[in-house]
Amino acid sequence: MAVAVYSHPSCTLHDAGPGHPEAPGRIVAVMEALGGLPGIEFRTATPATPDVLLTVHTAEHVKHLRDTHAAGGGRLDPDTVMNAHSWEAMLAATGAVLEAAGHVHAGAGHAFAAVRPPGHHALADRVMGFCLVNNAVLAARRFQALGRRRVLIVDWDVHHGNGTQALVEHDAEVRFVSLHQSPWWPFTGAASERGVGNVFNVPLPGGLEPEQYVRQLWLAIEAATRDWTPDAIIVSAGFDAMAGDPLGGFTLQPRHYRVLTERLRERIPAAPILGTLEGGYLPGRLAKGAAAFVAALG
């Protein structure tokens, strides 16, 4: 079955300025790499309407983003910037993620949302770490609205998905597994943070052999899915845990994402997988990691 890749041209228009690591070239490289894979169906999503954001974010947060857009953009925190097109890029990304969720819910196969800006640091009421709204949790709420109540979120970005954890840690129907570098920004994600028993953090130092990261993440996934089977799986697919990324110190290679994805499919064969792009700041390396992940989905 083909893998559907959802995106939108507006995702290239968000630009935080010269030298910013979360640059348009990231998604251009990913789309070019995916274009070389067999069995891929590219789909242009319809941008979401702002009211959809209220399933996860406060009205004040959405208004702040809209007001910043109306002003032509601006710096929202030391790391996070909107330009004149960031609002439309954000809504396009949200639309792609939600349409991808609908696609996999319908039994049409696994899907990947090739989108930016990323999302897993965004909190209910504020931006953080390049992220304006939380794509993974928006997808989780869409799955739940469609009747897939139990959702597993696996976050293998090198940075802890603090926004995702904060948004789901009181929802016993969502389980969150995060592999991330520690100590490292955003300095959250201790193993002792368990939510309502639904949070499984795997904080590890940089510089280990890649197989150690794979093993520890897999042990956490096994723990999260022991006697609990999700109805859907969301992968916060950051690729800044790859060796050489300028914003991380992990040592993963593209093949490790293939292995992890194949294991997920084998362990929970009935649960469809939706991947949404998070970090990864060497475009060429990012593209290879994303291609390995999407190829394994197929």
C-alpha positions in Angstrom: 0.0 0.0 0.0 1.3 3.4 -0.9 2.4 5.9 1.8 0.6 9.2 1.5 2.8 12.3 2.0 0.8 15.4 2.9 2.3 18.9 2.6 1.5 22.3 1.2 3.7 24.8 -0.7 3.1 27.4 2.0 5.2 25.4 4.4 8.3 26.8 2.5 7.2 30.4 3.1 7.7 30.5 6.9 11.2 32.1 7.3 12.7 33.1 10.7 15.5 35.0 9.1 19.1 34.6 7.9 21.1 32.0 9.8 18.1 30.5 11.7 18.4 26.7 11.7 14.7 26.1 11.1 14.9 27.2 7.5 12.8 26.6 4.3 15.6 24.4 2.8 14.8 21.7 5.4 11.5 20.8 3.8 12.7 21.3 0.3 15.4 18.7 0.9 12.9 16.3 2.5 10.4 16.6 -0.4 13.2 16.0 -3.0 14.4 12.9 -1.1 10.9 11.5 -0.8 10.3 12.1 -4.5 12.9 9.4 -5.2 11.1 6.7 -3.3 8.8 4.2 -4.9 5.2 3.9 -3.6 4.8 7.4 -2.5 1.6 9.5 -3.1 2.1 13.2 -2.7 -1.0 15.1 -1.6 -1.5 18.8 -1.2 -3.5 19.5 1.9 -6.2 22.1 2.4 -5.0 24.6 5.1 -6.8 24.3 8.4 -9.2 27.0 9.7 -8.0 28.8 12.9 -10.9 27.4 15.0 -9.3 23.9 14.8 -6.4 25.1 16.8 -8.7 25.6 19.8 -8.9 21.9 20.3 -5.4 22.2 21.8 -4.6 25.9 22.3 -6.1 28.7 24.2 -8.1 31.4 22.4 -5.5 34.0 23.7 -2.7 32.1 22.1 -4.4 31.9 18.7 -5.2 35.6 18.9 -1.6 36.4 19.7 -0.5 34.5 16.6 -3.1 36.1 14.5 -2.3 39.6 15.8 1.4 39.0 15.1 0.5 38.0 11.6 -1.6 41.1 11.1 1.4 43.2 12.2 3.5 41.6 9.4 5.4 39.2 11.8 7.7 39.5 14.7 9.8 37.8 17.3 7.7 35.8 19.7 10.6 34.5 21.9 14.4 34.4 21.6 14.1 31.4 19.2 10.7 31.7 17.6 9.9 34.2 14.8 6.9 34.8 12.5 7.3 36.4 9.2 4.5 37.7 7.0 3.7 34.2 5.8 4.1 32.2 9.0 0.4 32.2 9.8 -0.5 30.6 6.4 2.4 28.2 6.7 1.2 27.1 10.2 -2.4 26.6 9.0 -1.1 24.7 6.0 0.9 22.5 8.3 -2.0 21.9 10.6 -4.2 21.0 7.6 -1.7 18.5 6.3 -1.4 16.8 9.7 -5.2 16.6 10.2 -5.8 15.3 6.7 -3.0 12.7 7.2 -4.8 11.6 10.4 -8.1 11.2 8.5 -6.3 9.3 5.8 -4.8 6.7 8.1 -8.0 6.5 10.2 -9.9 5.5 7.0 -7.6 2.5 6.5 -5.8 3.9 3.5 -2.3 3.2 4.8 0.3 5.0 6.8 1.1 8.7 6.2 3.7 11.4 6.7 3.1 15.1 7.2 6.1 16.9 5.7 5.4 20.2 7.3 7.0 23.2 9.0 7.1 25.0 11.3 7.5 22.1 13.7 5.3 21.7 16.8 6.4 19.5 19.7 7.6 22.4 22.0 4.4 24.5 21.6 2.4 24.7 24.8 -1.3 25.4 25.1 -0.8 29.1 25.6 2.6 30.0 24.1 5.2 29.3 21.4 8.5 27.7 22.1 11.6 26.4 20.4 10.6 27.3 16.7 7.1 25.8 17.3 3.9 27.9 17.0 1.2 25.2 17.5 1.5 21.5 18.5 1.0 19.4 15.4 1.3 16.0 17.2 -1.3 16.8 19.8 -3.7 18.3 17.2 -3.4 15.0 15.3 -4.0 13.1 18.6 -7.2 15.1 19.3 -8.4 14.4 15.7 -7.8 10.7 16.1 -9.8 10.8 19.3 -12.6 12.7 17.7 -12.7 10.0 15.0 -13.1 7.3 17.6 -9.4 6.2 17.9 -9.3 7.1 21.6 -6.0 5.4 22.6 -3.1 7.2 20.9 0.6 6.4 21.3 2.9 9.3 20.6 6.6 8.4 20.0 8.9 11.4 19.9 12.5 10.7 18.8 13.6 14.3 18.2 16.8 15.0 20.1 15.0 17.6 22.2 12.3 16.6 24.7 8.8 17.3 23.4 7.9 19.3 26.5 4.9 20.9 24.8 3.4 17.5 23.9 4.0 16.1 27.3 2.4 19.1 29.0 -0.7 18.8 26.8 -1.3 15.0 27.2 0.2 14.1 30.6 -3.3 14.2 32.3 -5.0 12.2 29.5 -4.8 8.5 30.4 -5.9 7.6 26.8 -2.7 9.0 25.3 0.7 7.6 26.0 3.8 9.6 25.3 7.3 8.1 24.8 10.2 10.5 24.3 13.9 9.7 23.6 15.9 12.9 24.1 19.3 14.2 25.0 19.8 15.2 28.6 21.0 17.5 30.0 20.0 19.5 27.0 17.5 22.2 26.0 14.6 22.5 27.0 15.9 20.9 30.3 12.7 18.9 30.8 11.8 15.2 30.4 13.2 13.5 33.4 12.5 9.8 33.7 10.6 10.6 37.0 8.0 12.7 35.0 5.3 10.1 34.6 2.1 12.1 34.2 -0.8 9.8 35.1 1.4 6.9 34.4 1.2 7.6 30.6 4.6 9.4 30.2 7.7 7.4 29.4 10.8 9.6 29.1 14.1 8.3 28.0 16.7 11.0 28.8 20.2 10.0 27.7 23.6 11.8 27.2 25.1 12.5 23.9 27.9 10.6 22.3 26.7 7.0 23.0 26.7 4.2 20.4 23.6 4.5 18.3 22.4 1.0 19.2 22.1 2.2 22.9 19.6 4.9 21.9 17.6 2.4 19.8 17.6 -0.2 22.6 16.5 2.3 25.3 13.8 3.8 23.2 12.5 0.4 22.3 12.4 -0.7 25.9 10.2 2.4 26.7 7.9 1.6 23.8 7.5 -1.9 25.1 6.7 -0.6 28.5 4.2 1.8 27.2 2.4 -0.8 25.1 2.5 -3.7 27.6 -1.1 -4.7 28.2 -2.2 -1.6 26.3 -2.8 -1.4 22.6 -3.1 1.9 20.9 -5.7 2.6 18.2 -3.3 4.9 16.4 0.4 5.9 16.5 1.9 9.3 16.0 5.6 9.7 15.5 7.0 13.2 16.2 9.7 12.5 13.6 12.6 14.8 14.4 15.9 13.8 12.8 18.2 16.1 14.8 19.2 12.9 16.8 21.3 12.0 13.8 25.1 12.1 14.0 26.5 15.5 13.1 23.4 17.6 13.7 24.4 21.1 14.9 21.7 21.2 17.6 22.2 17.8 19.1 24.8 15.2 20.2 23.2 11.9 19.4 24.7 9.4 16.9 21.8 7.9 15.0 22.0 7.0 11.3 19.1 6.7 8.8 19.0 2.9 9.2 18.1 3.2 12.8 14.9 5.0 11.9 14.1 2.2 9.5 14.6 -0.4 12.2 12.5 1.4 14.8 9.7 2.0 12.3 9.7 -1.7 11.2 9.6 -2.8 14.9 6.6 -0.5 15.6 4.7 -1.9 12.7 5.5 -5.5 13.8 4.6 -4.9 17.4 1.3 -3.1 16.8 0.2 -4.1 13.3 -3.4 -2.9 13.7 -2.5 0.7 14.6 -1.9 3.1 11.7 1.1 5.3 11.9 1.2 9.0 11.2 4.5 10.8 11.2 4.9 14.5 11.5 8.1 16.3 10.8 9.9 17.9 13.8 13.6 18.8 14.0 16.7 18.1 11.9 19.0 20.9 10.9 21.4 19.6 8.3 19.0 19.4 5.3 20.8 16.6 3.5 21.0 14.5 6.6 17.4 15.3 7.6 16.3 14.2 4.1 18.0 10.9 4.4 16.5 10.2 7.8 13.0 11.2 6.7 13.3 9.0 3.6 14.4 6.0 5.7 11.4 6.5 8.0 8.8 6.9 5.1 10.3 4.0 3.2 9.8 1.8 6.3 6.2 2.9 6.5 5.7 1.4 3.1 
